[in-house]
Amino acid sequence: MIRTFAGATLLLGALAFTLTARAQQSDSPSADFAVTYNLERAKLVFVDCGCFWLQGGSLDVAVPVFHGLGIAATLTGEHKANITPGVDLSKIAFMAGPRYTFDTRRWTGHFLGEHRVSIFGEGLIGSAHGFDAPFPTTSGTFGSANALSLQFGGGLNVGLSRGFGVRAFEVDYVRTRFRDLADNIQNDLRLAFGVTYHVGQR
């Protein structure tokens, strides 16, 4: 599974390099990149709250296809130490899917000037790899596990200058299917903010 995520990282990097190179051409597609700091609220099973926050970051890329509709991909990594004494949790996920971006400049231009503001919503699907923690199954407890991962949400980007901008906020619902001897479903809230970079024509 580590090789799979290493491959996903290389794929995302290759896509970023290719799009950046093609963006120098007049007929090239555009693309948006973001690096964010993440907070993800999760909970322990069999505990009324048992809530804790994973912390980490993500790299994502989005390529518009038609009238605001595009394809997005994201690679995330998060960690939490001492959830309970001696128990940590690390998680890596790679997901991709459709994203719709709405440009609000015609409403915000009069007070934001040339700063481009966009709102996006997306639905992503992929795989998550959990490690540094006990993952119980009916056949024993293992130190790592793989699971289906879904992410639904959106956020707001504000363009600044020379292609750079900020992701003012992002809010996502994250659902994974790690085995936990309960319902094998984890429903998390993810918050993110960071920096963005746009290449190509708008």
N, C-alpha and C positions, 0 to 999 in steps of 0.2 A: 504493500500500500504506500510506503514511503516513496518507492520508485514512481508510483502513479502520480503522486503529488509533485514530485520533482519534475516529471514530464509535463504536468499541468502548468507549473511555473515557467518552464522553458517555452511552452506553447504560448502562454500569455505574453512573455517577453518578446518572442518572435513576432507575434501579432502587433505588439506595440511598435517594434522597430520597422516593420513593413509599412504600417499605416503612417508613421512619421515620415518615412522616406517618400511615400506616394503623395503625401500632403503637400510636397513642394511643387507638384505639378498642378496646372490650372484645372484639369479635369478630374482631380483626385477626390475621393470621398473624404469626409471629415470624421473626426473621432474625438472622444472626450475621455481623459484619464483622470483618476483620482487616487490619492493616498490618504487614508483616514485612520484616526484613532478610534477604537471600538470599545464599548461597554456592553456586555450581554448579561442580562439578568436570568439566572437559572435557579433551580431548586433541587433539594434532595428528595428522593422518594421516601414514602412512609413517614414524612415529617410535615406537620401542618404548614409551616412556612419553609424553614430550612433554606432560605434564599441566600444567594451569593452572586457576586458580579465577576464574570470573566473579563479580563482586559487584554487588549491586543491591537492588531491593525489589519488593514486590508488594502489590496491593490485591485482596482477595477477599471475596465475599459468598456466603452459603449460606442457602437457604430450606427449612425442613423441609416435607415433603409428607404423609408417613404413617409413624407409628411409627419415627422415627429416620431414615427414608429421605428424602432431599431432593435439591435441585438446587444445584450450586455453580458459580461463575464466577470466574475469576482473570485479572488483567492484571499481567504481570511485565515488568520492564526491568532489564537487566544489562549490564555492561561490563568489559572487561579491556584494559589498555594494555600495549604492548610485550611481546606474547606471544613474538615474536621481534623483533629490532631493526627498528623502523619499522612493525610490524604490530600493529594493534589489532583488537578485535572488540566490537561492540555487538549486543544482541539484545532484541527486544520480542516478547512472545507473548500472545495472548488465547485462553483455553480455557474450556470449560464441560462439565459432565457430572454424573453421579450422585455423591452423597456419602451415606455412612451414618454416623450419629453415635450413639455408645453412652454413656449417662449412667452414671457409676460411683458416684454419690452414696450409694447404699445400702451400698456397701462402704467408702467413704472418709469418710462423714459423721461417724463417731465420733472422727476425729482432725483433720478439716479443717473441722468445723463447718458454717457456711452456705456455704463456698466450694464452688462446683459444678465438678466435674472431668468432662470428657468426652473420649472418644477417638474419632477419626474416620478413615475410610478413603475414598478417592475414586478415580475414573478419569475423566480429562478429555481432551478432544480439541479441537483448534483449529488455529490458524495461527501461525507464527513468522516474523518479519522480521529478517534479519541485515544489518548494514551496518558501515561503517568498516573493512572488511576485503576482501581479494581472494577472490572466489568463482569458482573455475575451472570452465569447462564445455568441451565439445568444440568450441564455436564461439567461445571466447574467455574472458577473465577480466573479471568485472564487480564493481562496488563494493558491490552489495547483492543480496540474494536472498530469496525466500519459500519456505517449506517447511511441510509437515504437521508438527504437534507433538502429542505424546501425553505425558501425565503420570499416573503411578500411585503412590500412596503414602498417607500419613496422618500424624497428629500428635496432640498432647495439648493441650487448652485448660484453663486454670484460671480460674474466675470469681472476682472479688474483691468489688467492691461497686458499687452504682449502675449495673449493666450492664457495667462495665469488667472486663477480665481480661487474662491473658497467654497467648500461645501459647508454652508451655514449649519445645516442639520440633516440628519437622515434617521428615520424611524422604521424598523422592520420587525415583522413577526417571523421567528425562525422555528422550524419544526424538524426534529430529528427522530430517528427510530432506533436508538441504541437499546439493546436488551438490558432491562433493569429488574427483572423478576416481578414487575408490577404490570403496567399496561404497555411497556416498551415504547412510550411516546414522551418526548420532551418538548414543551412549549415555552419558548424563550422570547424575551423582548430585547432587541438590539438597538443601541443608539450609536451614532457615528458622526464625526465631523473631521474636516481636514482641508487639503488643498487640491485644486483641480488644474488641468492643463488641456487646452483645446488646440488641435491641429487641423489644418485644411480650411476650406471655405465654410461659412455659416449657412 
